Amino acid sequence: MMDRWLRNTNVVKVIALIIGILLWAVVHMEDSTLSGTGGTGVREEKISNVSVTPKYDSNQFYVESIDPAQVVLTISGKDAALKKALSTSNYSVELDLTKYGKGEHILTLTPVGFPPNVTVKVSPSSAKVVIDEKSNKQMPVTVNVTGIPAVGLKAGQPIVKPNKVTVTVPSGNVDSIESVRADVSVEKAQSPVSSKARLVAYDKNGKIMEMATINPAVVEVEVPITSPFTSVPLQLKLVGEPPRGFSVASLQQNTDKVTVYGPQDVLNRMEYYEGPSVNLGELKEEKEYTLTLDIPLRNKVTQLDPAKVEVKINIVPSATKTLEQIPLSIVGQNDGFDTKVVLPESGKINLLAEGAQAILDKVKAADVQAILDVSNLPPGRHELPVVFNLPTFIKKGPQQDFKATVEISAKQQ
């Protein structure tokens, strides 16, 4: 029966037509599978949020803004080429600024890194860019010491190497640079803290200048850790006076101040530091004495800088001078009594003063106090010694033990 159909020409024609249709369909399906869309084999892909990459000399210029900063890419091509292009991350959108300087520019965006067998469209196709030149400024390094050292210790003045750096910023921001700072912690430190610290530039509002480049960006910092200290005047303790006929013409010490280390509560109350004693009574010749004396540790003080003081004292023959009409001063009066000097009647005395001629020439009667102390005395007449308060290196002449009489009486109502 099959042979009979095959000998029938009409049946053969029908079978041939069916086979032809089937072959066409198979080829068409294969072509569609390979090409992706239609018979052309070309399709499109969109990539959003692709960043614009500026190309420029970053040592000389600063890009303030790019608008838009991101774009959309439409890539078209055959499926295989498209897949290959999308599988790599070497592509970008470039903004070539190498031929442009400071100012505002609108420039075409260029896709780069794509194979030649795909077509790339950038949307939008151009961007507005603002460029500024860079400027350099020399700045000192400030160290911000944070934290508290171990109990009883104190952070000293930091040492920075180098202590000046170069800050590079857009020219419009160069006047805004306020400081360049390194932060170093001394929390619970018991010994000097040495570290490498990264530098940060700050503007006048205390904000970090992110666009700033600092060279060098890292410095070496050392923070000394010491006992608390203060610097106060050094006061020598002068004892006695040169023998009769000799006087101090000058006294010089090689340091007037001393740095004192010790407990903070002791330092807080310290207005001066009492140095070594100098016994003027032992200086019995006309000469310049040079004394090197240890400065004593007193009242929980742990260290002194300097630890010694050099004192030069010039001893010369004495001169004398009469200081006339020195008023007698009464101290220690009771408010309920009237107290007055009755002898000498004038209430004034003369004093023969002794001292080096150069010092004595400058002394006046007004520079001397003649004091009568009436503390705790009852009413009546009292003969009292006169105590003199004399300028430095001036003493009473020989055989001058003065006395004066005061009268104390109840105030009349």
C-alpha positions as CSV (number, residue, x, y, z in Angstrom):
1,M,0.0,0.0,0.0
2,M,2.9,2.3,0.8
3,D,4.4,1.7,-2.7
4,R,1.1,2.6,-4.2
5,W,1.1,6.0,-2.4
6,L,4.7,6.7,-3.4
7,R,3.9,6.0,-7.1
8,N,1.1,8.6,-6.8
9,T,2.7,12.0,-7.8
10,N,0.3,14.1,-5.9
11,V,1.0,12.3,-2.7
12,V,4.7,12.8,-3.2
13,K,4.3,16.5,-3.9
14,V,2.3,16.9,-0.7
15,I,4.9,15.1,1.4
16,A,7.7,17.2,-0.2
17,L,5.8,20.4,0.7
18,I,5.3,19.3,4.3
19,I,9.0,18.4,4.6
20,G,10.0,21.8,3.2
21,I,7.8,23.6,5.7
22,L,9.3,21.6,8.5
23,L,12.8,22.4,7.4
24,W,12.1,26.1,7.1
25,A,10.6,26.1,10.6
26,V,13.7,24.4,12.1
27,V,16.1,26.8,10.5
28,H,14.0,29.7,11.6
29,M,13.9,28.5,15.2
30,E,17.7,28.0,15.2
31,D,18.2,31.5,13.8
32,S,15.9,33.0,16.4
33,T,17.7,31.1,19.2
34,L,21.1,32.4,18.1
35,S,20.1,36.0,17.4
36,G,17.9,36.7,20.4
37,T,15.4,39.0,18.6
38,G,14.2,38.5,15.1
39,G,16.3,37.5,12.3
40,T,18.9,40.4,12.6
41,G,20.6,39.0,15.8
42,V,21.0,42.5,17.4
43,R,19.6,43.5,20.8
44,E,20.0,46.3,23.4
45,E,21.0,46.5,27.0
46,K,20.8,49.5,29.4
47,I,23.2,50.2,32.3
48,S,22.2,52.8,34.8
49,N,24.2,54.8,37.4
50,V,27.5,54.6,35.5
51,S,29.9,57.1,37.2
52,V,31.6,59.8,35.1
53,T,35.4,59.5,35.4
54,P,37.3,62.8,34.9
55,K,40.7,62.7,33.2
56,Y,43.0,65.6,34.4
57,D,46.2,66.6,36.2
58,S,45.3,66.1,39.8
59,N,48.5,67.8,41.0
60,Q,47.5,71.1,39.4
61,F,43.7,71.1,39.3
62,Y,40.7,70.2,41.5
63,V,37.3,69.1,40.1
64,E,34.7,70.9,42.1
65,S,31.6,69.3,40.5
66,I,30.4,67.2,37.6
67,D,26.7,67.4,36.5
68,P,25.5,64.8,36.0
69,A,27.9,62.6,38.0
70,Q,26.3,59.5,36.7
71,V,24.8,58.6,33.3
72,V,22.9,55.8,31.5
73,L,24.5,53.7,28.8
74,T,22.6,52.0,26.0
75,I,24.6,49.2,24.5
76,S,23.6,47.4,21.3
77,G,25.1,44.5,19.3
78,K,24.9,40.9,18.7
79,D,24.2,38.7,21.7
80,A,27.6,37.1,22.0
81,A,29.4,40.5,21.6
82,L,27.0,42.1,24.1
83,K,27.5,39.4,26.7
84,K,31.3,39.7,26.3
85,A,31.1,43.5,26.7
86,L,28.9,43.3,29.8
87,S,31.0,40.5,31.5
88,T,34.0,42.8,31.8
89,S,34.3,45.7,34.3
90,N,37.0,47.6,32.3
91,Y,34.5,50.0,30.7
92,S,33.9,53.6,31.9
93,V,32.5,56.9,30.8
94,E,35.4,59.4,30.5
95,L,35.4,63.2,30.8
96,D,38.6,64.5,29.2
97,L,39.7,67.7,30.9
98,T,43.4,67.6,29.9
99,K,43.0,70.6,27.5
100,Y,40.9,72.7,29.9
101,G,41.8,74.9,32.8
102,K,40.1,76.7,35.7
103,G,36.4,77.6,35.1
104,E,33.1,76.0,34.0
105,H,32.9,73.8,30.9
106,I,30.3,71.7,29.1
107,L,32.0,68.7,27.5
108,T,31.1,65.5,25.6
109,L,31.2,62.3,27.5
110,T,33.1,59.4,25.9
111,P,32.5,55.7,26.6
112,V,35.8,53.8,26.8
113,G,36.7,50.1,27.3
114,F,34.0,48.7,25.0
115,P,34.8,46.2,22.1
116,P,34.4,47.6,18.6
117,N,31.6,45.3,17.7
118,V,29.1,47.0,20.0
119,T,27.5,50.4,19.8
120,V,27.3,52.6,23.0
121,K,25.1,55.6,23.5
122,V,25.6,57.8,26.5
123,S,22.6,59.6,28.0
124,P,23.0,62.5,28.6
125,S,25.8,62.8,26.1
126,S,27.5,65.7,27.8
127,A,28.2,67.0,31.3
128,K,28.9,70.4,33.0
129,V,32.2,70.5,35.0
130,V,33.6,73.1,37.3
131,I,37.4,73.1,37.6
132,D,39.6,75.0,40.1
133,E,43.4,75.3,40.3
134,K,45.2,74.0,43.4
135,S,47.3,76.2,45.7
136,N,50.0,75.3,48.3
137,K,50.3,76.7,51.8
138,Q,52.9,76.0,54.5
139,M,51.3,75.3,57.9
140,P,52.6,74.4,61.3
141,V,51.6,71.1,62.9
142,T,49.4,71.3,65.9
143,V,49.2,68.3,68.3
144,N,46.0,67.7,70.1
145,V,46.9,65.6,73.2
146,T,44.0,63.5,74.4
147,G,43.6,61.4,77.5
148,I,45.0,61.6,81.0
149,P,48.4,60.1,82.0
150,A,48.9,57.8,85.0
151,V,48.2,59.2,88.4
152,G,50.5,62.0,89.5
153,L,52.0,62.5,86.0
154,K,51.5,65.2,83.4
155,A,51.8,65.5,79.6
156,G,54.5,67.9,78.5
157,Q,55.0,70.0,75.3
158,P,54.8,67.7,72.3
159,I,57.8,67.4,69.9
160,V,56.8,67.1,66.2
161,K,59.0,66.0,63.2
162,P,58.6,67.7,60.8
163,N,56.8,70.6,62.5
164,K,55.7,72.2,59.2
165,V,53.9,70.6,56.3
166,T,52.6,71.6,52.9
167,V,48.8,71.7,52.4
168,T,47.4,71.6,48.9
169,V,43.8,72.8,48.3
170,P,41.7,74.4,45.6
171,S,42.8,78.0,45.3
172,G,39.4,79.3,46.5
173,N,39.9,77.5,49.8
174,V,43.5,78.4,50.6
175,D,42.5,81.2,53.0
176,S,40.1,78.8,54.8
177,I,42.8,76.6,56.2
178,E,42.9,77.2,60.0
179,S,45.1,74.4,61.3
180,V,46.7,71.1,60.5
181,R,46.3,68.7,63.5
182,A,47.5,65.4,64.7
183,D,45.7,63.6,67.6
184,V,47.8,61.7,70.1
185,S,46.5,59.8,73.2
186,V,48.4,59.7,76.4
187,E,45.8,57.8,78.3
188,K,47.3,56.2,81.5
189,A,50.8,56.7,80.1
190,Q,53.7,56.3,82.5
191,S,56.5,57.2,80.1
192,P,57.0,59.4,77.0
193,V,54.6,58.5,74.2
194,S,56.1,58.2,70.7
195,S,53.8,57.6,67.7
196,K,53.3,58.3,64.0
197,A,50.2,60.4,63.6
198,R,48.1,61.1,60.5
199,L,47.5,64.8,59.8
200,V,44.1,66.4,59.2
201,A,43.4,69.9,57.9
202,Y,40.6,72.0,59.5
203,D,38.9,75.1,58.3
204,K,37.9,78.2,60.4
205,N,34.7,76.5,61.5
206,G,36.5,73.4,62.8
207,K,35.4,71.2,59.9
208,I,37.6,68.7,58.2
209,M,38.8,69.9,54.7
210,E,38.3,66.7,52.8
211,M,39.7,68.1,49.6
212,A,43.1,68.9,51.2
213,T,46.2,67.0,50.5
214,I,48.9,67.2,53.1
215,N,52.6,66.4,52.5
216,P,53.9,64.6,54.4
217,A,50.6,63.1,55.5
218,V,52.1,61.4,58.6
219,V,54.5,62.9,61.2
220,E,56.4,61.6,64.2
221,V,55.2,62.9,67.6
222,E,56.7,62.5,71.0
223,V,54.9,63.6,74.1
224,P,57.0,63.8,77.3
225,I,55.3,62.4,80.4
226,T,56.5,64.1,83.6
227,S,55.4,65.1,87.1
228,P,53.2,68.2,87.2
229,F,55.4,71.3,87.2
230,T,55.3,75.1,87.4
231,S,57.7,77.9,86.8
232,V,58.0,80.4,89.6
233,P,60.5,83.1,90.8
234,L,63.5,81.8,92.7
235,Q,64.0,83.7,96.0
236,L,67.3,83.5,97.8
237,K,67.2,83.6,101.6
238,L,69.7,86.3,102.8
239,V,71.0,85.8,106.4
240,G,72.9,88.4,108.4
241,E,74.9,91.3,106.9
242,P,78.6,91.9,106.2
243,P,80.7,93.0,109.1
244,R,80.9,96.7,110.1
245,G,82.7,98.7,107.4
246,F,81.6,96.5,104.5
247,S,78.5,96.4,102.4
248,V,76.9,94.6,99.5
249,A,77.3,96.6,96.3
250,S,75.5,94.1,94.1
251,L,74.1,90.6,94.2
252,Q,73.3,88.7,90.9
253,Q,72.0,85.1,90.4
254,N,72.3,83.3,87.1
255,T,68.6,82.3,87.1
256,D,65.7,84.2,88.4
257,K,63.2,81.4,87.9
258,V,63.0,77.7,88.6
259,T,60.8,74.9,87.3
260,V,59.3,73.0,90.2
261,Y,58.0,69.4,89.9
262,G,55.8,68.0,92.5
263,P,52.2,67.3,93.6
264,Q,49.6,69.5,91.8
265,D,48.1,70.7,95.1
266,V,51.5,71.9,96.3
267,L,52.2,73.7,93.0
268,N,48.8,75.4,93.0
269,R,49.7,77.3,96.2
270,M,53.2,78.2,95.1
271,E,53.9,81.9,94.3
272,Y,57.7,81.7,94.5
273,Y,60.3,79.1,95.5
274,E,62.6,79.7,98.5
275,G,66.1,78.9,97.4
276,P,69.3,78.3,99.4
277,S,70.4,80.6,102.2
278,V,73.3,83.0,101.7
279,N,75.0,84.1,104.9
280,L,76.2,87.6,104.2
281,G,77.9,87.7,107.6
282,E,80.6,85.3,106.2
283,L,81.6,87.7,103.5
284,K,84.4,89.7,105.2
285,E,86.6,90.9,102.4
286,E,86.4,93.5,99.7
287,K,86.0,91.2,96.7
288,E,83.5,89.6,94.4
289,Y,82.4,86.3,95.7
290,T,81.1,83.6,93.3
291,L,79.0,80.9,95.1
292,T,77.5,77.8,93.5
293,L,74.7,76.6,95.7
294,D,72.3,73.6,95.6
295,I,68.7,74.6,95.5
296,P,67.0,72.5,98.2
297,L,64.0,70.3,97.7
298,R,61.2,71.5,100.0
299,N,57.6,70.5,100.8
300,K,57.1,67.3,98.7
301,V,58.9,68.8,95.6
302,T,60.4,66.0,93.6
303,Q,62.6,67.8,91.1
304,L,64.0,71.3,90.3
305,D,65.3,72.7,87.1
306,P,67.9,74.0,87.4
307,A,69.1,72.1,90.5
308,K,71.8,74.7,91.3
309,V,72.1,78.5,91.3
310,E,75.2,80.6,90.9
311,V,75.4,83.8,92.9
312,K,77.8,86.6,92.5
313,I,78.1,89.1,95.4
314,N,80.3,92.2,95.3
315,I,81.5,93.4,98.7
316,V,82.9,96.9,99.0
317,P,83.9,99.3,101.8
318,S,80.8,101.0,103.4
319,A,79.8,104.7,103.0
320,T,77.5,106.5,105.3
321,K,74.6,109.0,104.9
322,T,72.3,110.7,107.3
323,L,68.6,110.3,106.5
324,E,66.7,113.1,108.3
325,Q,63.2,113.5,109.6
326,I,62.1,109.9,109.4
327,P,58.5,109.8,110.8
328,L,57.8,107.3,113.6
329,S,55.0,104.8,112.6
330,I,52.8,103.1,115.3
331,V,51.6,99.6,114.6
332,G,49.3,97.4,116.7
333,Q,47.0,100.1,118.0
334,N,43.8,99.3,119.9
335,D,40.8,101.1,118.3
336,G,39.5,101.9,121.8
337,F,42.5,103.9,122.7
338,D,44.3,107.0,121.6
339,T,48.1,106.4,121.0
340,K,50.6,109.2,120.3
341,V,54.4,109.7,120.4
342,V,55.4,112.1,123.1
343,L,59.2,111.7,122.9
344,P,60.8,112.8,120.6
345,E,58.2,115.6,120.5
346,S,58.5,116.0,116.7
347,G,57.6,112.4,116.2
348,K,60.6,112.1,113.8
349,I,64.2,110.9,114.1
350,N,67.4,111.0,112.1
351,L,69.3,107.9,111.1
352,L,72.9,107.4,110.0
353,A,72.6,104.7,107.2
354,E,75.5,102.6,106.1
355,G,75.9,100.9,102.7
356,A,77.7,100.7,99.3
357,Q,78.0,104.3,97.9
358,A,76.2,103.5,94.7
359,I,73.2,102.2,96.6
360,L,73.3,104.8,99.4
361,D,73.2,107.6,96.9
362,K,69.7,106.5,95.8
363,V,68.2,106.1,99.3
364,K,65.9,108.8,100.7
365,A,64.2,109.2,104.1
366,A,60.9,108.1,102.6
367,D,62.5,104.7,101.8
368,V,62.9,103.9,105.5
369,Q,60.2,102.9,108.1
370,A,60.8,103.6,111.8
371,I,58.3,101.4,113.6
372,L,56.9,101.4,117.2
373,D,54.9,98.3,118.1
374,V,52.3,98.9,120.8
375,S,50.5,95.6,120.5
376,N,48.9,94.4,123.8
377,L,50.1,97.5,125.8
378,P,47.8,98.9,128.5
379,P,47.1,102.6,128.9
380,G,49.9,104.8,130.2
381,R,53.4,105.9,129.0
382,H,55.7,103.3,127.5
383,E,59.3,103.6,126.3
384,L,59.8,101.4,123.2
385,P,62.6,100.4,120.9
386,V,62.5,101.8,117.4
387,V,62.6,99.0,114.7
388,F,63.8,100.0,111.3
389,N,62.7,98.6,108.0
390,L,65.5,99.5,105.6
391,P,66.1,99.1,101.9
392,T,68.0,96.0,100.7
393,F,71.7,96.0,101.5
394,I,71.3,99.2,103.7
395,K,72.0,98.9,107.5
396,K,72.0,101.2,110.5
397,G,75.3,103.0,111.2
398,P,77.1,102.1,114.5
399,Q,75.8,103.0,118.0
400,Q,72.3,103.8,117.1
401,D,69.8,102.1,119.4
402,F,66.9,104.4,119.3
403,K,64.0,104.5,121.7
404,A,60.8,106.6,121.8
405,T,58.0,107.2,124.3
406,V,54.3,106.7,123.5
407,E,51.3,107.6,125.6
408,I,48.2,105.4,125.4
409,S,44.9,106.8,126.8
410,A,41.2,105.9,126.6
411,K,39.3,107.7,123.9
412,Q,37.1,110.5,125.3
413,Q,33.4,109.9,124.7
